[in-house]
Amino acid sequence: MKYPISLIAGLALLPVFQAQAQRTPPTPEQMAQHEVSRYTTLLSLNSQQEADATSIFTAAATTESTLHATERTTHQALEAAIKSDDTAAIQQAATSLGQMSGERMAAHALAQAKFYATLTADQKTKFAELERGFHGEHGGPGGPPPAEQ
């Protein structure tokens, strides 16, 4: 019996796709360490600042991770409500998702504020420059469009 090459190739790649699907997300500690490493490189944090940042960002990542898990469950409830045309449940799930998004945003902003308070004046200047670049002051995501000439 002859099998099409595409079927054979697809079966050969199946273990790769399964391995990708089983990838575990980083822990809050790993996410915090990544952020601390980035800021240490960009802002030349001292050891006390690194320790403070690790504590701050681990707490924020833990909160955000918990909210993310709850959001996933609420999205599933929203999908079920849509399929059953349950308008009250749709409204409730949508409202909950909006609130969770706000809570996640607040957790991130509070962590940034605590971290910012640990910086020296020079580091605060560099931090502001990084944030401007990240938020697209010159028309990137979140920034204004370029001025017309």
C-alpha positions, 0 to 999 in steps of 0.5 A: 500500500502506498502512502502519500509523502505528506502523510508520512512527513506529518506523522514524522513531525507528530512528536515535535508538535506534541513536545511543543504542546507539552512545554511548560510555561516559566514559573513566576520566579523564572519570569522575575529572574529574566526581568531582573537580568534585563534590568541589571544589564540595562541599568547596572543594578547593584546587588541590593537592587537586584535582590529588591527587584527579584522580590518585587517582580516575583510577587508581581509575576505570581499575582499575574500568573494566578490571574492568567489561570483564572482568565483561562477558566473564565474564557472557557466559561465565556465560550460555553455561554456563547454556544448556549446563548446565555446572555447573562453569563456572557455579560458576567464573564466579559465583566470578569475578564475586564476586571482581571485585565485591570488587576493584571495591569495594576500588579505590573504598574505597582511592581514598576513603581516599587522598582522605580523607587529603588533606582538612583537618579541616573538609573531613573533617567535611563529607565525613562528612556527605556520606557519611552523606547518600549512604548513607541514614542515615535509611532510604535505600539502605544505611541502617537502617529508621526507628525504630518509634514 
